[in-house]
Amino acid sequence: MRFANLGLLVVDEEQRFGVKAKDRIKELKVGVDVLTLTATPIPRTLEMTLTGVREVSNIRTPPEDRHPILTYVGPLDRQAVSAAIRRELLREGQVFYVHNRIQSIDRAVAQLQELVPDARFAVAHGRLSEGRLEQVMLDFWNREYDVLVATTIIESGLDLPQVNTLMVERADLLGLAQLYQLRGRVGRGTQRAYAYLFHPEEQSLSEGAYRRLEAIGEFTDLGSGFRLAMRDLEIRGAGSVLGEVQSGHISAVGFDLYVELVSEAVAELKGTQVDTKKVKEVRIDLPLDAHLPEGYVHDQQARLEAYRRLALAETHPQVDDVAAEWEDRYGPLPAQAAGLLTTARLRVEALRIGLTEIVKLRNELRMAPVNLTQSEEVRLQRLAPRATLKASEGAMFVPMEFDEDPVVFAVDFLPRMWPRR
């Protein structure tokens, strides 16, 4: 294909592409912008985002009324298989059963029919003709079958809200991204979904398989693909930034040192300094209920990220951006969240002025460190005639009225005492 003016390349399901394939597409036009979409980034891709080679944006808000998928990881239990299928039939749902061997898939169907004679079974795999495979999926969509026994051909692209139980044989042979994508085929409606990831009872697992199954059983929250990919990065390594290997090669250096070295190299090529930005500390000790209630931001990870973003804000526009994002994602601000934003704006003022401490002591506000010029001393006498300066402490004490809100007072006083330029 020849493009007249190719400017943007979008790669969906990025984890299914190899480096050669992606590089071949990018060769169509030098300097093309590339947007890749994936629930579980390949270690090499994820590592490139962590070191600054690529930018990353996370969508963590799940669709409304979605529930986390209850995940069972353990040895294959025929009784559990039978009970799970029967439970799904009782609530008029359907089942995915993954048997990733075409040669023995018919035998697996026969065994399942012995366990649950009442269920209707269909088979889907990549060696079926296009017409036959399409007909099987249409019949399954129309509920002519209860259980679809398939290979990993179903791992992406299917959206069947009526399918809410998944069973995977030999889950120990599949990768983390595959397991996560397979689990994502169920629980796409409002019903509670179940995923059973089985491994052979009589065989011992390799260390890699054990860690993969441990990770998929641990990360069951909605939108946990990024954290799962981080674990995959730890297990397999980051691969080669400039080569075709998408995992490995990191254990000899250590992850932290490796990220630091690559970050420095990227910054040098960009002509910038490595971002070592840390949160600047300002002690604000005022009587104010300032936090994000669990009822407002339900997900703990999202709350921590919200706190982190607000803590990094150093200007009023940045605080306003955070406030706008909260209202957009979670709705109108409750009083506690509004108090948290007010505290953030007070912190921004303190950073602008150079204060590291704003504390209420009885009916006074203590602000430090303070070193006033002559004109500032005149302004202080006009704004707060009873204010005192203690040179030994490098602090200023400003009295308030008995019933005055110290937060409101401080937010009003600081910009008047130190006008913005």
FIMI-105343 format. One record per residue: x, y, z of N, C-alpha, C in turn. Coordinates in steps of 0.02 Angstrom, whole numbers, padded with zeros to 5 digits, always signed. Example, Ala and Ser with C-alpha at 12.3 -4.5 7.8 and 13.67 -1.06 7.14 Angstrom:
// FIMI-105343
+00660-00284+00390+00615-00225+00390+00660-00165+00390+00642-00112+00354+00684-00053+00357+00645+00002+00394
END
This chain:
// FIMI-105343
+00042-00060+00000+00000+00000+00000+00044+00062+00000+00021+00115-00034+00057+00178-00035+00012+00233-00008+00037+00269+00042-00002+00323+00073+00023+00390+00047-00023+00435+00033-00004+00501+00008+00029+00542+00063+00001+00540+00124+00028+00581+00178+00012+00547+00245+00044+00492+00259+00031+00454+00320+00058+00492+00380+00014+00506+00430+00036+00543+00488+00027+00506+00554-00020+00459+00556-00035+00424+00619-00045+00350+00607-00011+00309+00648-00020+00236+00646-00050+00214+00713-00107+00180+00712-00138+00154+00773-00133+00078+00771-00102+00049+00823-00095-00023+00829-00138-00048+00887-00193-00081+00871-00236-00108+00924-00212-00178+00942-00227-00200+01003-00203-00265+01028-00128-00273+01016-00090-00224+01039-00019-00220+01024+00020-00282+01047-00005-00315+01099+00032-00372+01126+00034-00431+01077-00006-00429+01024-00008-00484+00975+00042-00473+00918+00076-00417+00916+00122-00401+00861+00194-00410+00882+00235-00434+00837+00306-00438+00848+00340-00373+00828+00403-00366+00848+00441-00305+00833+00449-00297+00757+00463-00352+00721+00473-00348+00649+00410-00321+00615+00352-00346+00636+00289-00324+00605+00277-00250+00617+00288-00227+00679+00276-00157+00695+00326-00111+00659+00389-00133+00656+00439-00092+00622+00426-00089+00546+00401-00144+00519+00386-00145+00447+00331-00095+00431+00280-00090+00474+00225-00043+00462+00251+00028+00468+00294+00040+00518+00320+00108+00528+00366+00130+00471+00396+00082+00435+00439+00099+00379+00400+00130+00321+00333+00124+00323+00293+00154+00270+00303+00229+00267+00319+00258+00323+00330+00331+00325+00376+00347+00383+00430+00381+00369+00477+00400+00422+00446+00458+00462+00451+00453+00528+00426+00507+00570+00352+00503+00584+00320+00447+00571+00248+00439+00583+00235+00434+00658+00181+00465+00682+00161+00459+00752+00128+00391+00762+00144+00358+00818+00119+00290+00830+00081+00289+00897+00019+00265+00894-00022+00255+00954-00037+00181+00961-00013+00149+01015-00027+00078+01025-00077+00070+01082-00123+00024+01074-00175+00011+01123-00169-00061+01147-00169-00071+01211-00165-00139+01238-00186-00139+01311-00215-00194+01333-00231-00202+01404-00171-00227+01443-00126-00262+01408-00067-00292+01441-00005-00279+01398+00030-00224+01408+00088-00208+01366+00142-00262+01370+00174-00275+01313+00233-00319+01310+00287-00289+01354+00327-00330+01390+00380-00302+01434+00423-00250+01400+00442-00261+01338+00485-00213+01303+00449-00146+01295+00385-00148+01276+00347-00086+01267+00337-00050+01334+00320-00088+01387+00310-00058+01452+00374-00026+01478+00430-00061+01469+00493-00034+01493+00511+00030+01457+00494+00034+01393+00509+00095+01355+00467+00154+01380+00408+00141+01406+00368+00195+01435+00396+00216+01503+00421+00168+01541+00447+00184+01608+00512+00225+01603+00550+00214+01550+00614+00250+01544+00608+00314+01504+00548+00329+01478+00539+00392+01443+00546+00389+01368+00561+00329+01340+00567+00322+01268+00498+00334+01236+00445+00308+01269+00377+00317+01244+00334+00345+01301+00282+00381+01281+00235+00408+01330+00179+00358+01341+00150+00360+01401+00096+00312+01417+00038+00349+01449-00022+00326+01435-00083+00352+01466-00125+00293+01487-00150+00294+01549-00189+00238+01576-00263+00256+01581-00306+00211+01559-00378+00217+01571-00396+00166+01625-00411+00191+01685-00423+00145+01741-00497+00141+01761-00539+00184+01734-00609+00185+01754-00648+00131+01717-00675+00080+01751-00711+00026+01716-00780+00050+01694-00811+00015+01646-00880+00030+01627-00926+00025+01688-00982+00060+01685-01029+00061+01741-01058-00008+01753-01067-00025+01817-01098-00088+01839-01056-00150+01825-00992-00142+01808-00949-00200+01800-00925-00225+01868-00917-00290+01874-00892-00321+01936-00825-00355+01923-00780-00356+01973-00718-00395+01965-00735-00469+01954-00693-00503+01915-00704-00573+01899-00675-00616+01954-00716-00658+01985-00691-00704+02037-00649-00757+02003-00586-00761+02024-00537-00804+01990-00513-00860+02036-00517-00922+02010-00492-00981+02046-00432-01008+02007-00376-01018+02041-00317-01048+02010-00299-01111+02050-00296-01167+02016-00280-01228+02052-00280-01289+02007-00270-01348+02035-00268-01410+01995-00336-01425+01965-00336-01459+01908-00398-01475+01872-00441-01521+01915-00503-01500+01925-00551-01537+01966-00615-01547+01926-00629-01609+01905-00687-01623+01863-00752-01605+01898-00755-01613+01963-00816-01596+02000-00828-01520+01998-00773-01482+02004-00779-01409+02001-00802-01387+01932-00778-01421+01880-00798-01406+01811-00873-01418+01803-00896-01476+01827-00967-01493+01821-01011-01443+01859-00990-01426+01921-01029-01381+01962-01032-01311+01931-00976-01288+01902-00974-01221+01872-01020-01217+01811-01019-01269+01769-01062-01269+01709-01135-01271+01730-01152-01314+01778-01222-01319+01800-01246-01254+01832-01202-01221+01870-01223-01157+01900-01238-01105+01846-01197-01105+01793-01208-01056+01739-01273-01073+01701-01286-01137+01693-01349-01157+01659-01410-01136+01699-01405-01141+01766-01461-01122+01809-01479-01048+01803-01428-01006+01791-01444-00935+01783-01447-00914+01709-01456-00966+01666-01468-00956+01594-01411-00919+01560-01349-00935+01581-01290-00906+01550-01254-00956+01507-01196-00937+01481-01156-00980+01438-01084-00983+01464-01046-01031+01437-00979-01047+01463-00929-01050+01406-00868-01023+01419-00810-01035+01376-00767-01088+01410-00748-01139+01372-00702-01190+01398-00643-01193+01350-00583-01174+01374-00524-01169+01332-00482-01233+01337-00478-01269+01282-00434-01327+01276-00390-01313+01215-00327-01296+01227-00285-01267+01174-00246-01320+01134-00278-01376+01119-00248-01428+01078-00301-01454+01029-00293-01438+00965-00343-01457+00915-00348-01533+00910-00290-01568+00916-00290-01641+00907-00335-01676+00958-00340-01649+01018-00378-01684+01071-00440-01646+01092-00461-01595+01054-00517-01555+01076-00583-01593+01075-00591-01640+01026-00652-01680+01024-00657-01726+01084-00599-01753+01105-00599-01795+01165-00618-01755+01227-00595-01693+01231-00613-01650+01287-00688-01637+01288-00719-01628+01229-00791-01617+01225-00828-01679+01250-00805-01738+01230-00837-01800+01252-00835-01807+01328-00778-01789+01359-00772-01793+01432-00820-01744+01466-00826-01685+01437-00872-01636+01466-00944-01658+01459-00961-01690+01404-01030-01715+01395-01047-01769+01446-00997-01807+01466-01008-01858+01518-01022-01823+01585-00987-01768+01598-00996-01732+01661-01063-01696+01664-01082-01664+01609-01144-01625+01607-01184-01645+01544-01222-01700+01547-01258-01724+01488-01311-01675+01463-01337-01632+01507-01391-01586+01488-01366-01527+01446-01301-01512+01449-01275-01453+01415-01265-01467+01340-01269-01414+01301-01258-01418+01229-01189-01388+01213-01148-01427+01177-01078-01408+01166-01065-01391+01093-01021-01341+01082-00997-01324+01015-00921-01319+01018-00889-01325+00959-00816-01324+00955-00795-01269+00907-00742-01231+00927-00715-01179+00884-00639-01179+00889-00606-01181+00830-00533-01175+00828-00512-01150+00759-00448-01134+00752-00424-01100+00693-00422-01141+00630-00430-01208+00635-00428-01250+00575-00497-01260+00544-00549-01235+00576-00615-01237+00545-00617-01189+00486-00657-01205+00436-00664-01160+00380-00696-01095+00403-00685-01042+00365-00712-00977+00385-00788-00978+00394-00822-01011+00346-00895-01014+00349-00919-01055+00409-00885-01111+00422-00904-01154+00478-00893-01118+00545-00835-01085+00551-00820-01049+00614-00870-00993+00625-00887-00957+00572-00936-00903+00579-01004-00930+00600-01025-00987+00572-01090-01016+00590-01092-01039+00663-01036-01068+00686-01032-01090+00756-01040-01030+00803-01006-00976+00788-01010-00917+00831-01079-00885+00829-01111-00884+00770-01179-00858+00765-01228-00900+00805-01220-00965+00801-01264-01010+00839-01253-01002+00914-01190-00993+00933-01175-00983+01004-01204-00917+01028-01198-00865+00986-01227-00800+01002-01303-00805+01011-01335-00846+00970-01407-00855+00973-01429-00905+01026-01382-00925+01069-01395-00970+01126-01418-01040+01105-01396-01063+01046-01411-01132+01027-01363-01181+01060-01308-01155+01089-01261-01196+01127-01251-01164+01196-01234-01205+01244-01222-01180+01312-01147-01171+01327-01106-01216+01298-01034-01215+01311-00997-01214+01245-00951-01166+01238-00907-01163+01180-00838-01188+01200-00820-01247+01174-00753-01275+01187-00708-01250+01131-00656-01212+01149-00616-01178+01098-00543-01176+01117-00502-01159+01068-00432-01145+01082-00426-01071+01102-00366-01045+01107-00357-00975+01127-00377-00927+01071-00411-00953+01019-00437-00910+00966-00486-00858+00993-00514-00872+01051-00564-00827+01079-00534-00771+01122-00467-00768+01126-00436-00726+01178-00448-00651+01169-00464-00628+01110-00477-00556+01103-00529-00544+01049-00564-00488+01056-00612-00468+01005-00683-00491+01016-00696-00535+01064-00763-00559+01076-00797-00520+01132-00859-00500+01121-00897-00464+01172-00966-00498+01178-00970-00548+01221-01032-00586+01231-01053-00580+01304-01096-00531+01320-01114-00518+01390-01147-00577+01425-01176-00624+01386-01211-00680+01417-01164-00736+01439-01099-00731+01420-01049-00781+01440-01014-00756+01502-01024-00791+01558-00998-00766+01622-00960-00819+01662-00943-00874+01630-00899-00924+01662-00846-00945+01611-00783-00943+01632-00727-00963+01590-00687-01017+01626-00670-01070+01589-00626-01122+01615-00568-01133+01566-00508-01136+01592-00448-01143+01550-00409-01204+01574-00402-01254+01529-00358-01310+01544-00285-01290+01530-00239-01319+01566-00168-01306+01557-00152-01231+01554-00179-01195+01603-00164-01124+01609-00090-01111+01620-00055-01162+01645+00017-01155+01658+00058-01147+01594+00029-01165+01536+00065-01159+01473+00053-01092+01438+00010-01051+01465-00007-00988+01433+00030-00930+01466+00039-00877+01428+00073-00818+01454+00025-00775+01494+00054-00727+01532+00012-00683+01573-00036-00642+01532-00013-00615+01476-00057-00574+01434-00114-00616+01406-00098-00678+01385-00151-00723+01360-00202-00737+01413-00180-00752+01474-00226-00768+01529-00270-00707+01544-00240-00648+01544-00279-00588+01560-00330-00574+01505-00309-00582+01442-00356-00571+01386-00412-00622+01387-00396-00685+01402-00447-00737+01406-00497-00722+01461-00471-00702+01520-00516-00687+01576-00561-00628+01559-00536-00583+01516-00576-00526+01497-00633-00542+01450-00638-00605+01427-00695-00624+01384-00759-00633+01423-00754-00639+01489-00814-00647+01531-00822-00585+01575-00880-00579+01605-00892-00522+01649-00902-00457+01612-00927-00460+01550-00934-00401+01509-01004-00371+01514-01046-00399+01558-01112-00372+01571-01118-00352+01644-01178-00357+01671-01189-00339+01741-01188-00399+01788-01182-00461+01760-01181-00522+01801-01112-00533+01831-01110-00565+01889-01047-00585+01919-01016-00641+01877-00952-00635+01860-00919-00684+01817-00867-00725+01857-00853-00785+01832-00806-00831+01864-00756-00855+01813-00692-00859+01835-00639-00885+01792-00602-00941+01830-00596-00999+01799-00561-01056+01829-00500-01070+01786-00441-01062+01815-00378-01074+01780-00346-01136+01809-00347-01190+01770-00326-01255+01795-00256-01272+01771-00220-01310+01813-00157-01341+01793-00159-01414+01814-00118-01458+01783-00121-01530+01799-00105-01543+01872-00143-01587+01903-00133-01601+01974-00069-01641+01985-00053-01685+01937+00003-01731+01948+00071-01702+01928+00072-01645+01895+00135-01616+01873+00155-01557+01916+00221-01551+01929+00246-01493+01966+00256-01436+01917+00241-01375+01939+00246-01317+01896+00317-01290+01894+00336-01263+01836+00400-01228+01833+00395-01163+01871+00452-01133+01887+00450-01070+01925+00413-01016+01887+00425-01011+01821+00392-00961+01781+00317-00970+01780+00294-01033+01771+00222-01047+01770+00191-01031+01837+00225-01048+01891+00198-01034+01958+00190-00959+01969+00240-00920+01948+00236-00848+01958+00182-00816+01915+00173-00843+01854+00119-00817+01811+00051-00830+01841+00039-00891+01864-00026-00908+01893-00037-00871+01958+00016-00861+01997+00011-00823+02059-00010-00751+02044+00019-00722+01991+00004-00653+01974-00067-00645+01949-00091-00691+01905-00158-00685+01878-00210-00696+01932-00193-00736+01983-00239-00745+02039-00240-00686+02086-00184-00649+02089-00178-00592+02134-00213-00530+02106-00203-00517+02041-00229-00455+02010-00297-00470+01978-00349-00463+02018-00417-00477+01994-00459-00415+01988-00434-00357+02011-00474-00296+02008-00483-00275+01935-00537-00237+01924-00549-00210+01857-00493-00160+01839-00469-00164+01777-00417-00119+01755-00348-00133+01783-00336-00196+01803-00271-00213+01833-00220-00237+01782-00234-00229+01717-00189-00253+01665-00121-00220+01668-00118-00155+01685-00054-00121+01687-00010-00150+01743-00040-00162+01802-00002-00191+01857+00019-00263+01841-00024-00298+01804-00007-00366+01784+00052-00365+01735+00052-00316+01690+00107-00309+01643+00172-00291+01679+00167-00252+01734+00226-00237+01774+00255-00301+01804+00210-00346+01827+00234-00410+01855+00265-00452+01799+00236-00450+01740+00265-00487+01683+00334-00461+01667+00342-00394+01672+00408-00363+01661+00458-00388+01712+00436-00395+01775+00481-00420+01827+00500-00493+01814+00451-00533+01791+00463-00604+01781+00507-00618+01721+00494-00584+01665+00528-00601+01603+00584-00554+01584+00586-00493+01613+00636-00445+01593+00612-00402+01536+00649-00349+01520+00624-00296+01476+00639-00306+01403+00682-00352+01386+00699-00360+01315+00752-00311+01293+00758-00303+01227+00809-00260+01197+00775-00198+01167+00796-00139+01189+00765-00077+01165+00775-00069+01090+00834-00086+01065+00850-00074+00995+00849-00138+00953+00833-00196+00983+00832-00258+00946+00761-00284+00938+00756-00349+00924+00691-00380+00911+00667-00422+00970+00708-00430+01021+00688-00471+01079+00643-00429+01124+00583-00457+01140+00534-00418+01177+00532-00435+01252+00576-00479+01274+00581-00493+01347+00651-00519+01361+00669-00520+01427+00734-00545+01447+00787-00490+01449+00851-00510+01461+00911-00467+01458+00917-00416+01514+00878-00419+01566+00882-00365+01616+00912-00389+01681+00913-00455+01693+00933-00481+01758+01006-00466+01774+01047-00460+01722+01119-00449+01735+01133-00380+01764+01090-00332+01751+01102-00264+01775+01059-00248+01836+00998-00272+01838+00951-00253+01890+00904-00201+01863+00840-00207+01878+00789-00165+01847+00798-00091+01863+00808-00074+01927+00813-00003+01946+00871+00031+01912+00930-00001+01912+00988+00029+01880+00978+00034+01805+00947-00018+01776+00935-00018+01704+00890+00041+01684+00835+00051+01720+00790+00106+01705+00826+00173+01712+00867+00179+01764+00904+00242+01775+00952+00255+01717+00988+00203+01694+01036+00212+01639+01001+00231+01574+00946+00197+01559+00910+00212+01497+00879+00281+01500+00852+00300+01559+00822+00367+01567+00874+00421+01553+00934+00411+01580+00987+00461+01569+01006+00465+01495+01008+00406+01461+01026+00406+01390+00972+00441+01348+00909+00428+01364+00854+00460+01328+00854+00535+01338+00865+00556+01401+00867+00628+01416+00924+00662+01379+00981+00627+01375+01039+00656+01340+01024+00665+01266+00990+00616+01235+00973+00621+01164+00922+00676+01152+00877+00686+01200+00827+00739+01193+00854+00807+01211+00913+00809+01241+00942+00873+01262+00909+00901+01324+00882+00857+01366+00849+00879+01428+00883+00844+01487+00865+00867+01547+00891+00836+01607+00843+00782+01630+00870+00731+01664+00828+00678+01692+00782+00707+01744+00718+00690+01740+00669+00717+01787+00676+00682+01855+00703+00717+01902+00710+00690+01970+00665+00728+02017+00609+00750+01991+00563+00792+02030+00536+00755+02090+00541+00787+02147+00513+00759+02208+00462+00808+02237+00416+00782+02275+00365+00824+02305+00397+00870+02356+00388+00936+02348+00416+00984+02396+00372+00985+02458+00403+00982+02516+00365+00976+02578+00347+01044+02605+00284+01052+02622+00258+01111+02657+00214+01084+02713+00230+01102+02774+00190+01079+02831+00131+01125+02841+00070+01100+02830+00009+01138+02840-00031+01102+02894-00035+01132+02953-00070+01102+03010-00127+01147+03030-00184+01139+02996-00243+01180+03009-00304+01135+03019-00352+01156+03060-00411+01115+03072-00457+01114+03011-00450+01062+02968-00490+01057+02908-00498+00984+02889-00559+00964+02872-00573+00895+02850-00556+00892+02776-00498+00867+02760-00474+00868+02690-00450+00798+02670-00491+00763+02632-00472+00697+02606-00521+00676+02552-00506+00621+02517-00551+00594+02467-00590+00537+02498-00655+00545+02509-00695+00491+02540-00698+00429+02495-00701+00370+02527-00706+00308+02488-00770+00306+02446-00823+00338+02471-00885+00340+02433-00881+00383+02371-00831+00427+02368-00823+00470+02309-00776+00438+02258-00718+00414+02281-00672+00377+02238-00667+00307+02267-00701+00259+02236-00708+00193+02266-00643+00153+02263-00607+00157+02207-00548+00116+02196-00488+00144+02235-00456+00101+02275-00399+00124+02315-00341+00148+02272-00327+00112+02218-00272+00132+02174-00286+00201+02143-00349+00212+02124-00367+00277+02094-00361+00333+02145-00378+00319+02209-00371+00370+02262-00298+00387+02272-00255+00337+02274-00183+00350+02284-00155+00391+02226-00177+00375+02164-00154+00413+02106-00178+00485+02109-00240+00495+02133-00268+00562+02139-00228+00603+02190-00212+00572+02248-00171+00606+02298-00102+00623+02269-00073+00577+02231-00006+00588+02204-00006+00647+02155-00056+00649+02111-00060+00703+02063-00068+00770+02097-00110+00772+02148-00120+00835+02183-00057+00857+02220-00020+00809+02247+00041+00825+02284+00095+00853+02238+00093+00834+02173+00143+00859+02125+00125+00927+02097+00063+00950+02108+00042+01014+02081+00078+01071+02116+00108+01116+02077+00146+01172+02106+00121+01240+02082+00067+01239+02041+00038+01303+02018-00038+01298+02024-00071+01356+02025-00143+01356+02030-00177+01323+01969-00153+01334+01907-00183+01299+01850-00178+01222+01857-00123+01198+01885-00116+01125+01894-00167+01099+01944-00179+01137+01998-00230+01116+02047-00299+01118+02014-00311+01170+01973-00375+01175+01939-00386+01116+01891-00333+01094+01858-00338+01036+01814-00357+00974+01852-00327+00964+01911-00344+00906+01952-00417+00910+01974-00439+00969+01995-00509+00978+02017-00557+00962+01960-00540+00986+01899-00583+00973+01841-00586+00899+01825-00528+00865+01831-00526+00793+01818-00569+00755+01868-00564+00772+01932-00605+00738+01983-00679+00747+01969-00699+00807+01953-00771+00819+01940-00793+00781+01878-00750+00776+01828-00768+00741+01767-00773+00666+01778-00727+00638+01818-00725+00566+01828-00772+00542+01882-00778+00580+01937-00813+00555+01996-00875+00595+02015-00887+00652+01981-00947+00691+01997-00932+00751+02040-00986+00786+02062-00977+00847+02103-00934+00833+02165-00894+00883+02184-00847+00874+02239-00883+00876+02306-00872+00825+02349-00898+00830+02417-00856+00880+02458-00880+00897+02518-00846+00947+02558-00774+00927+02574-00763+00863+02588-00695+00841+02606-00646+00849+02548-00668+00832+02487-00625+00840+02428-00613+00914+02413-00664+00955+02422-00656+01028+02412-00605+01055+02463-00608+01030+02525-00559+01050+02576-00488+01030+02557-00482+00971+02526-00416+00948+02505-00388+00994+02450-00430+01016+02404-00408+01061+02351-00390+01130+02380-00428+01152+02430-00412+01216+02463-00343+01212+02495-00329+01156+02529-00263+01146+02559-00209+01146+02506-00224+01116+02447-00174+01114+02393-00160+01185+02368-00213+01226+02362-00203+01295+02339-00162+01335+02390-00173+01321+02455-00135+01354+02507-00061+01332+02502-00050+01269+02487+00018+01243+02480+00053+01276+02420+00016+01286+02365+00044+01319+02306+00065+01390+02324+00024+01426+02363+00043+01494+02384+00105+01492+02428+00108+01443+02472+00166+01437+02516+00230+01424+02475+00225+01381+02424+00283+01368+02381+00304+01431+02344+00255+01469+02320+00271+01531+02284+00309+01580+02328+00288+01585+02391+00317+01634+02437+00383+01608+02466+00388+01541+02473+00447+01511+02503+00436+01487+02573+00372+01482+02594+00357+01457+02661+00360+01381+02662+00382+01353+02718+00382+01281+02726+00337+01259+02784+00305+01308+02816+00264+01291+02875+00209+01342+02884+00147+01318+02890+00089+01360+02908+00050+01320+02961+00054+01344+03023+00026+01306+03080-00018+01352+03122-00073+01325+03146-00117+01363+03191-00096+01349+03264-00081+01402+03300-00065+01397+03371-00113+01442+03409-00159+01412+03446-00213+01449+03479-00250+01492+03428-00248+01558+03436-00281+01602+03387-00231+01639+03344-00176+01606+03330-00125+01635+03287-00105+01587+03232-00084+01615+03175-00053+01575+03122+00022+01586+03124+00060+01531+03129+00133+01536+03127+00156+01519+03056+00194+01564+03025+00219+01554+02958+00295+01560+02959+00328+01512+02927+00401+01513+02927+00425+01477+02863+00486+01493+02840+00530+01547+02863+00510+01614+02832+00519+01667+02870+00499+01734+02848+00557+01782+02857+00573+01818+02804+00625+01870+02807+00598+01929+02767+00564+01975+02800+00527+02029+02766+00573+02087+02747+00558+02115+02688+00590+02178+02669+00555+02235+02705+00582+02295+02699+00553+02353+02733+00483+02367+02708+00472+02363+02643+00405+02375+02616+00356+02321+02639+00380+02259+02646+00336+02205+02669+00317+02215+02742+00364+02241+02782+00348+02255+02852+00294+02308+02857+00297+02360+02814+00246+02412+02813+00179+02382+02794+00179+02337+02743+00116+02305+02722+00088+02262+02777+00131+02227+02814+00108+02184+02869+00074+02226+02923+00103+02284+02940+00073+02327+02991+00004+02351+02969-00004+02360+02904-00069+02383+02880-00121+02326+02880-00099+02266+02860-00146+02209+02855-00160+02177+02923-00109+02173+02965-00116+02140+03031-00074+02177+03082-00102+02232+03110-00062+02274+03157-00036+02236+03217-00070+02183+03238-00048+02147+03299-00001+02089+03283+00019+02083+03220+00065+02029+03201+00134+02040+03231+00169+01986+03245+00236+01991+03274+00286+01950+03234+00348+01973+03235+00402+01937+03201+00452+01913+03254+00474+01851+03247+00526+01825+03292+00586+01806+03250+00635+01851+03250+00694+01841+03208+00732+01778+03226+00732+01759+03291+00769+01700+03313+00740+01636+03282+00674+01636+03271+00641+01578+03241+00631+01586+03166+00642+01647+03142+00629+01660+03071+00556+01650+03054+00512+01668+03102+00441+01654+03094+00400+01717+03105+00339+01716+03079+00291+01770+03086+00228+01742+03118+00201+01779+03167+00140+01758+03202+00085+01809+03187+00031+01786+03155-00024+01831+03136-00086+01812+03175-00112+01858+03220-00172+01842+03258-00235+01841+03214-00284+01800+03236-00349+01797+03201-00404+01811+03251-00463+01826+03226-00522+01832+03269-00538+01763+03298-00571+01761+03355-00583+01699+03391-00621+01648+03349-00672+01671+03311-00714+01624+03273-00695+01621+03199-00637+01648+03181-00618+01650+03110-00590+01583+03088-00609+01562+03027-00584+01500+02998-00512+01510+02976-00464+01473+03005-00394+01485+02989-00377+01471+02916-00412+01423+02885-00397+01408+02815-00420+01466+02770-00481+01489+02781-00507+01546+02742-00462+01607+02754-00442+01617+02817-00399+01675+02833-00333+01670+02795-00302+01610+02796-00236+01601+02764-00241+01610+02689-00293+01581+02658-00301+01586+02585-00311+01659+02565-00343+01698+02608-00354+01769+02592-00292+01811+02608-00257+01794+02663-00202+01836+02687-00139+01830+02644-00120+01770+02624-00056+01761+02590-00050+01801+02525-00100+01798+02479-00091+01837+02417-00093+01913+02429-00125+01935+02483-00125+02007+02498-00058+02028+02527-00029+01984+02569+00035+02000+02600+00092+01995+02550+00089+01944+02506+00139+01935+02453+00104+01933+02386+00088+01990+02357+00049+01992+02295+00084+01952+02239+00043+01920+02198+00070+01882+02141+00092+01931+02087+00146+01913+02054+00171+01956+02000+00163+01919+01934
END
